[in-house]
Amino acid sequence: MPGTPVYFEGQFEITLDKPKTMDVKNRTLIISTLKNTSEIAINLKDLDSFGRFDDFWRIRLETLKLVLLDTSNNPLQSHGLSYGEGIQIRIRYPTVFYDTDFNNIEHSFLAQNFECNSDYSTIGEEIKWKSSCRVDEEFSQTNYKPSPNGIFNFLIENPERIDMERLAGLRIQFSGTRIRKK
């Protein structure tokens, strides 16, 4: 494989006061859909308004997390710190995702359903992660590391235990490896 995969981290914040991330209509739709249905489907590449993903020919995501935010961009508070009292987010990876090769030719990848949880509790602004949606092997029979160019589903599993009326934004955190284009 031409190039060496290098570790990276990033995040996207979708709030009503972040005009550079996407237009107000799309930000409002994402936030209101999550607030009303407890679920959203997002292509992470669509959130990359600066085109940073396009600087790399191969990107694989290893870790994904979703944090719910209030109007002050602080984490929404969990019900408590005990097991099961936190905010429980189920993440479903795309079954089809796209990436480019070193000649900048796009290829599609088919994968089996893969879901994992990214759960956390809060103490004020501090987040205590209870589980991480992490894939250790790039491809195996049960899981895989996708590129950001695919539809990821995020489901709040316990919305009845969260003050969803205070939901005003979200933060998607990710890490993985990438290889720069020449």
N, C-alpha and C positions, 0 to 999 in steps of 0.2 A: 504494500500500500504506500503510495507516495506521500511523504510527510509523516509527522509524528503527532498523534493525538495529544492535546494539551488540555489539562483540567481548566474549567471556568465556572463562574457563578454569575447569576443575574436575577433580576426580578422585574416585574411589571406591576404598577399600581393603577388601578382603575377607580378613579374618584371623580366626582363632578367638578372639582376645582383643578384638574390636571389637563389643560387644553392641548398639550403636545402629544398626549398618548393616543387620542382618537377623537373624532367629532363628538359633540355633546349628545346627539341622538343615539349613537351606538353605546356610549358610556351609560347613559340613562337606561337604555334597553337592557344591557347586561345586568346592571344593579337591580332594576325593578324585576326582571325575570328571576334572579336569584332570590330576591326578597319574597316574591309571590309563589314560586314553585319549589324553592330550595334546591334548584338544579340549573346548571348552565353548561353549554357546550361551546368551547372556544378553540380556535386554531391559534396557537401561540405565535406563529409567524405573522398573523394579522395584527398582533399587538406591537410588533417591532417597527414603530413609526420612523426610526432612524436608519433602518435597513442594515443593522449590524449583523444579523444572521447571514446576509448575502455576502459578507466578507470571507466566508468559510465554505469549503466545498463539502465538508462532512461534519455533521453535528449529531451527537448522541446524548440524550438526556438520561441522567442516572437517578436524580432525585427531584421530586416535585412536592411543593407544599402550598396550601392556600390559607390565607389569614383573612378573616372578616374584620372590616374596619368601621368605626363610627364616624360621625361628622367631623371630629377632630383628628381623623386619620390614626386613631389609637385602636388597638384590638378590641373587638366586642368582648365583653366579659363572659367567662364561662360560669356555669352554675356552681362549680366547686373544684377542688383539687383531687378528689378521690377518683379512683378508676371508674369510668363511666359518666362522670359529671362534666367532663371536658367537652369541647366542641369537636364533633366527629365528622370528618370529611372523607368521603369515598371518592377516589379518583379512578376513572376508567381510561385506559390508554387507547389511542386510535388503533383500529384494526387495519387501516390503510394509512400509510404516511409516505411522504416524499422527501427525497434528498438528492443532491447532485453528486456526480463523480468529479474527478480532478480535471476533466475536460468541460465541466460546467453543464453536463447533460443530466437532465432530471430523470430519476428512476422512482418507480413506485415500489413499495414493500407491503406485502400482506402479512398480517400477524393474527394470532388467536386472541380471543378476549383476555384481557389482563386487568385486574382491579387490585388496588391496595388502599390502605388508609393512611391519612396524615392527620392525626388527632393531637389536640393540644388543650391545655388549661391556661388560664391567665391569672396573674396577680397584678392588678393595675395595668401598667404598660408592658410588664414582663410576660413573655410567653414561655411556658414549660411544655416542650414537645413530649408527647406520650408515645407516638409512633411516627415512623417516617415512611413515605412512599418511595422506596429505594429499590433499584434493580442492580444487582452486583455483576451479573454476567451480561455481556452485550446481547447475545441471542442464546436461548436455551429452549427446551421443549415447553416450558411453562411460562416464561416471561422474556422480555426483550427491552432494549433501550431504543426508543423511537427518536426521530428527529423532531424539532418543534413544529414541523409542517404537517399537521394532522389534527383531527378533531378530538380534543380531550374533554371528557365529561367530569364535572365536579358536582357532587351531591352532598348536601348537608343532611346527615342521617338523623340528627336530633334537633330539628328546628323548634320544636315545642319547648325545649329547655333553654332557648336563646332568645333574647329580646330582639327579634327580627325587625321590629319597627325602627330600631336605631341603626340598622345596616345602611351604610352610606358609601361603601366602597369595598374593594378587596385588593389583596396583594398576593401575586403568584410568584413564589420563589423557586428557582431551579438551579441545578448544577449538572455538569456532564463533561464531555470532551469534545474538542473541535479541531479541525485541521484547516489552517489558513490557505486561501487561494494564492497561487504564485503571481 
